[in-house]
Structures are given as structure tokens and as C-alpha cells.
Amino acid sequence: MKFSVLALTALAAFSTTANALSPAQWRSQSIYQVLTDRFARTDGSTTAACNANDGVYCGGTFRGIINKLDYIQNMGFTAIWISPVVTNIAGNSLDGSSYHGYWAQDIYSINSNFGTAADLVALSAALHARGMYLMVDVVTNHMGYLGCGDCVDYSIYKPFNSKSYYHDFCLINYNDVNSIKTCWAGDNIVSLPDMRTEDSAVASVWNSWITALVANYSIDGLRIDSAQQVNNDFFPPFQSAAGVHVLGEIYNGDPNYVCPYQTYMSGVLNFPAYFWITQAFQSTSGSISNLVNGINTMKSTCSDTTLLGSFLENHDVDRFPSLTSDESLAKNAIAFTILADGTPIIYEGQEQHYAGTYSGNYNRAAIWLSGYPTTSTFYTWIAKLNQIRNQAIYKSDGYVLYKAYPIYSDSSTIVMRKGDTGSQIISVFSNQGASGSSYTLTLTSSQTGFTASAALIEVMSCTAYTTDSSGNLAVAMAGGTTRVFYPKSLLTGSGICSSLTGTASSTTTKATTTTGSSATTTSSCTAATSVAVTFNELVTTTYGQTIKLSGSIAALGSWDTTKAITLSAASYTSSNPLWTVTVSLTPGTVIAYKFINVASSGTATWEADPNRSYTVPSGCATAVTVSGSWQS
């Protein structure tokens, strides 16, 4: 069967892209996971009913996310991970509906429950305008079917509409590696037809599809669902076609099983650490020793722990507060995941201490029902942790590359070091819980790397410390509270614990700056007064034709075609028909614009509706790129 190229290219009209991040650049990011249907509604309601146990669509949308980006960014996050975006099967069942996005039917169209293709473009653009990034969940392992595995109507799928593109039906036996790769997830209520991704025809379509998806929606990274169920050799060409960092879901707690997947993809979710962190902090009798041994095992087994995704909760596991009501234990567990190696991931609702279980889908409760408070205990806790991590990254390029390790442990305590000497974070984690005793824990200079009489700030409580004449640090412990230490000299003007370090400079701002070929995360930089916006447009022209840019502001001719900006065809080729121009614009400017094709006679032809829109970043960025294709 031949697959439609038109279905891939038709989406290109919506493209407005900023350059994607490399795997190395993802190390510096901090991700907020959004279950799209459950985060925010377009109408902004905080009372709209959503019974998670019903397992049906509740009304969360791309536009809803856009409207709540302040809520996310003000916690210090630099990226979001959203649910799969393609059209899913319709209907309800005992297993619920496809509100989560993992039961695909048509990979060439956008799930209309979440919004339109233009809405997804707008979300990507809104993120990039803030110096933030977009990670999208993708599912290449299976499609979805409302019915039993032996009664699937394959004709409903686009483009894989024949049984020959799927493995024969059999339910997975997770104790059998071959079964994991070739049998089906799901059940006989909603079956999940398992793709033959080892077939070149199937793999080729997936590779073409992901190239288009990433380009059309300016996607910066991917999370790959059910990665262990897909044949391993599928992934290197797929990631190459995507051109972005990926985090594969390998739902297994054994490092010897999980780590080898880094041979096939740049990153995986750190499920082994998830299990150890949960076990260590879910009760006052949790196993710290298993966590210590586990961290050391991951460092020696994985090729690069700094490219893993560090998490405590997601949509497929019990929320941590369902295991314990002790907030001190929850704070320690969250802090450990954020300050660990790799890219930290916080699942929506952790900041509001949601406590639902995976059973019954209660871990997927609607976030709007919380009212989005920004002064709640865990919202501010997470914000503080992201803030010190961002500061450490800003002050030391080596922070994200340094592999954290335990410098001290006992039955209830683990102390971690991350960062080179002089710019290290020393974190003390305890599972004694809120009723934990008050005592002093002394850490030596040889353990922490701190020198004699070093001035430090414990940033979670904003308490000043000084090491003694031998460099020893006497840590006051009480109530099982996390302690996070950082050199005071590196906090001056950062706004962190300002009563001790001074107020933040009024001329600096937090941002992630994207340039033509790279993105650099900083926690403090000079705010831009002008931004060089490069407009790249792919459009095939004939001799004598010129592409121009016309828009709603004077710099773009105020919609007067005689004053439109002329693009250059210096890099134009038949295979890459690129027209480009760079315009200096004021940060925060909101523009509407279109491209026009001007013939040698002077006749101007506008591209098709709708008008494009863009907001010039208000931050540190001095140069950004907006790319697209002719709307026809």
C-alpha cells in the first residue's frame, strides 16, 4: 500500500518553528508534564465537572494550556510535555475513552477534542515566545480499537489500514521479551493493535511522519510511549528523522534492562530511580540503602545519567501522596527528583499535592478544580527547587554534566553532591518524616568539598551557614526537612533568599535564549531591547517572482503591499525553496502578518487565510527564528 504524502504536507501551512534543542541542551531544562485533557479549559473554568473515574474527556485544550503558561513558568519550568496530539478512536467503554491520547486512529490529523492544528501551532509559538520548549508524547507501538483483538476493523486507520501492518493478536506476557515486542498491550475491551515496526514500510511511514510533525509544530523534544514494546532497531532512524531529543518509556525497575536502551535513543525515563526514591521516602522505614546502591548502579550501568528523565509521578503510577500523608516525606521525594541527574519532570498536580491512585484513574484528576493557587505549599516548594537548580546551571556550565553521587548515608538520611568544587549543591534528604527529631548532622570537608569558613546558604529555609576552620558543615536537622546548601557568593543578586543575598538586579531576567543554531539556558541575563526576528518561508517560485512580508505594524508595511519587506532567495534551491529576511522588532510586540508573491509585473498575490500571528519574545533573547511554508 502507498501512504499519502499529501496528508503529511498539508499540515505545513501551520508551521512557525524555533530551532529544536539537542539532547545536550535538554539537560538544562525542567519539564512540567501536562495531561492535555485535564490541565486547563479554553473557557478558563475552575468548576467544570470532571470525574476522573469516569475516564472520559473533560475539556482540557491547547488554548487552555496557553492561558495558563504563567502558572507553569512561574514555578521555574522551561518546558512542557503534552499528551499525544493525533486523532484517537471515538466512543466510551468499560476502559473509558481516549481522553489521554494513547489510542490513535488517524496519525495525520490533530485530536479535535484538544483543539485545531492552528491551536497547537499557537501553543508552540507561545512557549517559544517565553523562551520555553515543547515536548510531545508520541505512540509508535500501537493504535487503538474499541473492541476485542480478534475483531479489529483495520480499515478505520490512517494510514495503516491493513492487518498486514500489525502483529497477530496475542496479549503481552511481560515475563517474555519476545511477547513484549510482538504481542498487544491493552485487553479485549479496548484492544491496541501492535504495529510491525520492524517492517521497512511501516518504519518508513513513521519516520516521514515524525519529520513532518516536528517541523510543522516546532516541537523541541519527544517522549516515546511504550518504547520497550517496539523493536529496538526502530529507534535510531526514527530519532534521526525527528532531529530532537527523545525520552523513551521503559517501564521497568532493573538498570540492566533499562540502561541499554540508551544505545538506541538519547534518553529514557529513569524508572529504576523512580522505584528507589518511592521506596525510600514513602514511609519512615523506607530503604535509604537501596536508593544509595541504586544511584551508584545507574551511574555505572547507564551510558549517561544526565540525559535521563527524573520523575516521581506520572499518569501511569500512583501519586506519591496516596502512599503517605506526611508532607515532609513528599517534599524530600520531590526535591530528590529535581536535584538528581538528568532533566527533572513534575507531573501536573504535584504542585497542589494531588493524591489520586492509578487504579480508578484518580491520578488524572482535573487541575482546574484546584483553582491554580500559586501560594500553596508544594507550588512554592517546587518553585524554590527549580530556582536553585537554574542558578546552579547559570553559574556553572559543568553542573548538568556532573554526575550526582551520595557522599553520606545512614538508615534515614542520604546526602547528595552535584556540581564541581566551588559551585556544588549539597542536598540532605531524610525519611524521618514530619515528626523527626532535632539533631545535628556533621558533614566533613572531604565529603562536601566546601573549604574552611565557607559562607553558605541553606536555600529552602533561607538560613545562613558557615563551615568551621576544618571545612566541616554542621547541619541542623528537624522534622525530616530537606536541606539544600549552595555558596552564598554565587547567589548575590539572584533573588534567592534575598534577605541574605541581596535583591535581584532590575536589569536581569530568567530566560532560555534561542539563536539560529543553539539554545542556551540562563537564570540571569540582560533584558533585550531589540530582537532580530528571522522569517524563513518555504515557497516554490518561478523566475521573476519575489516573496515579501506584509503585516500589521509599520516595520512590516502596515498591510500596504508597496511597503512590504522583501525576502532574500540567496539560499533558494529546488529541494529547499527558502526565502528569508531578518527584521529588528521591539520585545513584546504582537504582530499579524502574511507573505505575498509579487510577480515581475508588480501583481501581488496573498497567501491563503488565516493571518499568521507572532509575539516578539520579552526576555533575554536577542535573535529568534520563525519558519513556515506558504499557506495555500
N, C-alpha and C positions, 0 to 999 in steps of 0.2 A: 504494500500500500504506500502511496505517496502522501506526505503531510503538507498541508497548506503553508506556503511561505507568506501568503497574504495575511494570514492570521497573526504571524509574528511581526510583520512590518506595519500593519495597520495601527498598532499602538504607538508607533514612533512619533506621531504628531504631538504626543503629550510630553515629550522628553524635555526636561530642564535640569541638567546634571551638574553637580560639583564633582571633582575628582574623588574616586573612591580611596579608602585607606588601605595601605598594605597591612599584612599581618603584624609587622613590627610596630606600626602606628596604632594598632588596636590595643597594644599593651597599655597605653596611656589612658584609654577610655574607661568609663564607668557606665554600665548599662542598666537601664530600667526596663524590665520586661512588661509588656502590655499585652493582655489578652483582649484583643480589639473589641469584642462584643461586650466586655464587662467593665471597660475603663471610663468612658465618657460618652454621653449622647450629644448629638448635634444641637438639641434644644436646651442643653445645659441643665436638665432636670437633676435634682438630687433626691427626688422622691419617687421616681418612676419604678413601678414594681419589677422585681427580678428575683424569683425564687430559684436559687442555684440548683436545687434538687430536681427541678423540672427538666433541666438540660435542654432548654430551648433558647432561641435568640431573644436577647433583652434590649437591643437597640444601640449598643456602642458603635461608634463610627470613626472614620478617619478625621472627619471635621471635628468631632468631639475631642479627639486627641490634640488637634491643632489648638483648640481653645483652652487646653489645659497644659500647654507646654511650660508655662511659668511654674506651675506646680511641680513639674518634674525637674526642670533646670535649677530651680531654687534649692533643691536637695543636693546639687552638685553633680548631677548626671550629665554626661556628654553625649549619650547615645540612647536610643530606644530600640528594643527588639519587639516587633509586632507579629501577630498571628499570620499564618499563610493567607495570601491575598486572592487566590484564584477562586472561581465559581465552584461551589460544593453541591452535593446532592441535596434535593429538597425533601421535606417531609419529616415526620416525627416517628419515634419508635420507643420501645422499652429501653433502648440505649440512648434516647434523646435525639436531638437534631445536630446539625453540622455547625453550630454556632462557633465552635473552636477553630474551624478551618482545616481540619485534617482529613476530610472525606471528599476529595476532589472529584469533579466530573468533567470540567472544561478548563484546561490549563491556559487557554488563550483568552479568557475573559476574567474580569475582576468581580469578586463577590459583591453583588449589589446590596446585600444587607449592610456592608461596611461603607458603601459609597460608590462613587464612579472612579474611572481611571483618572479623570482630572482631579478628583479629590485626593487620590494617592500621590499624584504629582505635587499637589499643593502641600501635602504633609511633608514630603521630602524637601521641597523648597523652603518651607517654614523652619524645618530643622537646620538646614544648611545656612539659612539667614542668621541663625543664632550661633553658628559655629558648632552645631551638633550633627550627629550622624544617625543613619538609618540602617538597622539590621532587620532583615525579613526572614521569617521562617519558611522553609520550602520542604515539600514532601515528594521524593522521587521513588520511594519504595512501593507505594500502593495508590490506588484510587479508592472510592467508597461506593457501596451499593446497599440500598435499603432492602435487604432480603438475604436469603441463605447463599452459601458459597457455591452450591451446585445449581443455582437458578439465576445466575447473573445474566442480564441483558447487556452484552458488551457494546451494542450499537449506540448506547447513550453517551459514550465517552468521546471527548475531543482531546487529542487526535487518536488515541489508542483504542479504536473501535472494533477490534477483533480479538477473539480468545487467544489467538496465536501470540499475542504480545504479553501474555500472563502465564505464570506458573500454574500447573494443575492445582485444584483446590485441596488443601490439607491445612489443618490448624497447627500453629507452631508448637513444637516441643522445645522449650528453652534449655533443655539439657542436651540438645543435639545441635551441633554447629551447622550441619547441613540443613536441618529443618529450619533453623533461624534464617538462613539465606534464601530458601526456596519455598517455604510454606507461608501461610497467610496469618497476619495479625487479625484482631477482631474476633467475631463469633458468627453465629448463624442468624443473628438478628440484624446486625449491620456487618456485612462481610467486607473485607478490604482486599480486593483483587491485587495480587502481588505481581509487580512488574518484572519482566525478564530483562533486567538492566544489563545482563551480560551479553545480550544480543546487540550487535552493532547498530541495527536500525533504530532500536529503542534508545540506545545511548546517544546516538547522533541527534535525535529529536530533542532529548533533554538538554544536550549541550547547546544547540541552537536556541532553544527556549530560554535558557538561563542567561545567555549572552544578551538577548533582547530584553528580558525582564530587568536585568541590572542597568542596562543603558537607558531604557525607556523611563524608569522610575528613579534614576540616580541613587541606586542602592549601594551602600558602603560595606556591607558585610552580610553573611548568611548564617543562619542556624539550620542545620540539616536534621530533620526529624527521622527517627528510626534508622539511623545510619548503620547500625550493626546488622540490620536485616538485608542490606544491599551488598552485592558482591564488591569486594574491596577495590578491584581494579577499575571500577566505575568512577571513582572519585578524583584521581589526578587530572584526567581530561575535563571533567566537569568543573573543577575549581579553576583550571586554566581558562576554560570558556567563560567563567564568571568574572575572573580577574580581580576577585576580592577575597578577603579572609573568610574562613568558614569555621564554625564550631559545630562539630558533629555530636549527635546524641548517641552515646554508647552507654546504655542503662545497665551498668554492671559495676560492682564494687571491687573488682580484682585489678590492680595495676598491671599485672602481666597480661590481662585481656584488653584493657583499655588503652594503655600507652602505645602499643604497636600501631594503632590507628593513625598516629602522627606521621607514619610513613606514607599515608595515603591522603592526608588532609592537614592543613596547617594547625588546626586546633580542635580540641574536643572539650565537652563539658566535663568538669572534674567530679565525676560521680563517686570515685573512691573516697575523696576528701569529704564529699557531702555526707557519706555514711559515717565516717570517723568523727566529724565535727558534731553531727547529730547525737551520736552515741556519747561523746564526751560531755556535752552540755545539756542533755535533756533531763538530767537528774543530778543530784548532789553526789550520787555514787557512780557517775559516768566514768568511762575509762579514758583518762588522760594518756596513759601509756600507749594505748592503741593509736591515739592521734599522733603522738610523738613518733612512733615507729612508722606510721603510715606516711607522714610528711617526708621522712627520710627515704622511705621506699619509693615514693613518687619521684623524688629528685634523682634517684639513681636509675629508675626504670624508664621514665618518660624522656624523650629527646629534648624537650624544652617546656618546663612547667610554667614559664612566663607567657606562653601562648594558650594556656587553658582558660576555661570559663569557670570562675569560682562562684558558687552559689550555695544557699541554704534552703531555698524553697523554689518551686515552680508549679506549673499547673498539673503535673503528674504525680506529685507527692503530697503527703500530709503537711499542712502548715505547722511550723515549729511550735507555736503556742498551743496547738492541740495536744502536744506531748507534755507540756508543763505550763503552769500558770505563773511561774517565777520569772518576773521581768528581768531580774539580774542575769539569769541564765540566758535569756533571749538576747540581751544586749551583748553578752560575751560571744555568743554564736554568730551574731550579725557582724560584730567587729572583726572576728577572726576571718570571715569570708571576704570582707572588704580589704583587709590589710594583708591578705595572702598573695602568693604569686598569681599572675595572670590577670585577666580582666574581671573585675567584680560585677556580679549580676544580682540585682534586687528585684524580686517579683512583686508586681503591683499588690498593694495591701499590706506588705510587711511594715510599711511606714505607719500604718494605722493598727498594727498588731492584730490583724485578722487571724482567726484561729480555726478555720474550717478544715475538715478532713477530706482526703481524696475520695474516700467512699461516700457516695451520695453527691459528688461534685461540689461539696460545700467549700472546698478550697478555691472555688471560682466565683465567689460572691461579687456582686457589682460594687465597684469602688465608689461610684457616685452616692451610694447610700451612706457613706461615711461623712459626706459633706465637704470632703477635701480640706480638713483642718491642717494648718501649717505650723501650729504651735504644739502639736501633740508630742508625747514623749519620744516615740520612735521616729517620727519625721525629723525632729531636731537632732536626734542621736545619729541617724544616717547622714544628715547634712554635715555634722561635725566630722564624721569619719571620712566622707568624700573630700571635705575641705583640707584636712591634714594630708591625705594621700595626694591631692592635687598640688599642694605646696611642696611636698617632698619630690614630686616629679619635676616641678618647676625649678627647684634648687639643684637637682642632680639628674643629669641625663642617664646615669647608671642605675637609678633607683628601680626602674621597671625591669632591668636586666638582672639585678641582684636576686639570687635565689634565697628566699627566706628559710631560716632554719631555727630549730629550738635550741636556745642557749641554756635553758634551765627548765627542769620539771620536777614535780612531786605528785603525790596522789590527787591533788586538787588544783594544781597550777601548771600552766605551760607559758613560758616566756619566749617570744619570737624576736629575732632580729632581721630587719630588711633594710639594706642600704649600706653604701660604703662608709668607712670611718669618717666622721665629721658631719655626715648628713644622714645618719641612720635613724630609723624609727625603732624603738624598743617597746614592745607591747606585752603587757602582763594580763593573762586571761585566767579566770578562776571559775570553778564549778561549785564553789561553796554555797552559792545562792544568796538571796537577799538576807538570810539570817546568818550569814557567815560571820565569823569572829573578827575582831580587830587585832591586827598584829603587824609586825614589820618584817618585810622580806628584803634581805640584803643581797644585791647583785654586785658581783665584782667587776672591776675594770676589764679584766681579761674576758669576761662574758659579754659585756655590753659594748666595749670599745670606747666608752667615754673616758676622758682623761681627768686628772685631778682638778678639783674646784670648777668643774664644768657647770655652767648655768643652763638649766633645762626647764622646759615647761611640760607639765602633765596636761595635755590639751583637752581631755574630756571633762576635767573638773576645773581647768584653768588655775592650776596650782604651781607655784614656782618651787623648783628643787635645785640643789647644788650638790654635786658629788663631793666626797671628803678628800683629804690630802692624798689618798691612795687611789682615788677614782671610783670608790665604791658608791653605789646608789642605794640608799635606804628607802624602800617603797612602803608607804603607809597603806595597808590593805584593810578594807572593811566592807561588809555587806556583799562580798563577792564581786566588787566593781572592777571593770576593766580599767587598766591604766595604760596610757599611751604617751611615751616620752619622746621629745624632739628638741634639738638645740635651740635655745632662746634666740641666739644671734641670727638664725635663719627664719625667724618669724617676724622680725621687725617690719612694720608697715603692711603685714599680710592681712590684718583684720582678725586674725585668730587670737583669741584671748587678749583683746586689745587693751584691757586694763593693765596688762603686764608687758605687752609688746608694742604698744602704740597703735593709733588708728591707721586704717588702710589709707593709702595715698589716694587723693581725689582724682588723680590723673591716670589711674590704672583700673583695669577691669579684667574679669576672668573671661577666657575665650579659648577656642581652638581655631587657629588661623589656617585656612586652606589657600594654597597657592597653586600655580599651574601644574606642579608635579608632585607636591608633597603636602602633608598636613602636620603641623607641629602644635602640640598641646602646651599651653602655658597657664599658670594660675595668676600671673600679673604681667601686664604689658601696657604700653601707651595706647590710649584710645585713638583710633584712626579719625582723621578729619576729612579724608577723601579716600574713596575706594575705586581702584581701577577694575571696572567690570568688563570682562571679555565675553562677547557674544559670539558663539560658534554656531553656525547654521549649515546643516547638510541639505543641499538642494541642487539637483541637476539642472544645468542651464545650457543654452546654446550660444554660439558666437554672437556678440553684440548685446547680450543681456547682462544686467547688473543687479545684484541684490542689495537692497537698502533697508535700513531700520528706521521705523517711524513710531513715535509714542506720545504719551500724554503730557510729557514735560518739555520745557524749552530745549533742553540738551538733546532731545530726540526729535525736535522739529514741531512739537505740539500738534501732531497729526497732519501737518502740512507736508505733502509728498515732495514739494520742491525744496524743503529744508531737511529732508530725511538724511540720515547718516549712511554713507557708502561703505559697504564691506569690501574687504580685500579677497581676491581669489588667488593670492600668491601660492597657497598650499593646495590648490584645487587639483584633483586627479579624477579620472573616470571612476576609479574604485572608491575614492574618498572625496566627494564633491563638496569640499569645505570652503565656506565663506566666513570671514571673521573680521571683527572690529573691536577695539578697546575704547571705552568711554569712561572718563572720570566723573563719578557721581557722589553726592553727599550721603553719608551714612544715614540710614533711616528713611530715605526717600522711597515712596511707594510708586511704582510705575505700571502702566498698562502699555502694551506695545504689540506690534505685528511687523512681519517682514513683507517687503514688496519686491516684485520683479519688474524692473524697468527696462523696456525694450530700447533698441538704438533710436527708435522714433520718438522716445520720450513717454510712451504709453506705460502707465503704471498698473500692474495687476497685484491686488492684495491677496495674501494667502487667506484660507478659509477661517471662519469664526471657530472658536471664540477668541476674544482678545487674550493675549498672554498677560500674566501679572508677575511682578517680582518686587521684593523689598530688599533694598541695599542693606547689608549687614551693619548693625550698630555695635561695634565691638573693636577688637584688635585687628581684624582683617583689613589689609591694605590692597589685596588683589583677590578676585574671585572669578570663576568661570561659569557661564550659563550656556548650556549647549542644547540644541534641539534639531528637529527636522521640519521641513516645510509642511504646513497644515493644508491638506487638500480635501 
